Amino acid sequence: MECLNRDVVPVVPSQGSVGASGDLAPLAHMALLLVGEGLAWQGGGHVPGGQALAKAGLNPVTLQAKEGLALINGTQLITSLGNLAVEKFTRLADLADEIAGLSLEALRGTRAAFDPRIHAARPHPGQIAVAGRMRDILGQTSDISESHKDCHRVQDAYSLRCIPQVHGVTRDALGFAGAILERELNSATDNPMIFTDTQESRSGGNFHGQYPAFACDVLAIAAADLASISERRQERLVNPAYSDLPAFLTQNGGLESGFMMAHVTSAALVSEMKGLAHPACVDTIPTSAGKEDHVSMGPIAARKLLRAVDALEQVLAIEARMALEGLRIVGLAPAKGLQPLMDRLADACAPWADRVMFMEIQATLGALRAHQEAHP
């Protein structure tokens, strides 16, 4: 902890562990710094471990019996990366509900599908929670909903109507996987185990990373699905066949491509996320001359999850920017519960004119992060 407080960070390779006899190789790189060897990241560059400790006024640790093994023979790498992903993913899941609300209003969708009686009949916790959030966000009515209350449509497309079911299972997956990863943080995962009350040593398998690996794989699937339904709402926002909005959300069709390439980017990200959703934990390769004949590939699962969560944030930002433009075109006030997010986005992004889309999405990302900080 003191190393981190003094900006001495061990250089740890992201590859090289199968997550079974612990994360041996990466954790060894971490432990090397503590004993004054290996490499540290300090002052913006790589520095020999001993030199980095000395510059920070720290002395190398002298390891006692079993401490070296305890430092490297565990699931710390998988678990730490997984918990970082859970923290960000949880915030994005909350944000996804609000962004979906923006899209629903821009597309003149109905609130009827969020009726609590519907969800009480299928009482999955995540589904009920998301339906409740949508009711809170959207309220009973808005100027937009009043403008189309007598329209001919009976029901919305699934990407709007099934927000509680699809967003909800993501929340349940976060609860399931998050509990595993939190429990793993508070577990002893080295081997052998020493039981001081009886002065006994027992060799077991707590180092096997299947629990955190499985959790990370489940969350990568959930992230891909949440991004997928967001992309489908984006299609409805830019395609006039599905809405009363102009093609690609531009009033100058033929001269400007509007949000066409933003949707293409989203489609590319979602496709990549579907590849990242392939489970790593089922792809075991025996190691150590057959002794380690089933491994978790947990570090791969954790790295994939981090990439998937980062991509999800980009996809949601694209939806948010499209929905903002759609609402501007509609020209009526959306639900009051959406106003804080609307104001934040509007401050960051002027009404659309032909300009660099990359900068537009970056500004949207900044606005969304600021909104999350203001509404934790």
Beta strands, then each sheet from edge to edge (+ up, - down):
strand 1: 9-10
strand 2: 39-42
strand 3: 45-48
strand 4: 193-195
strand 5: 200-202
sheet 1: 1+ 2- 3+
sheet 2: 4+ 5-
end
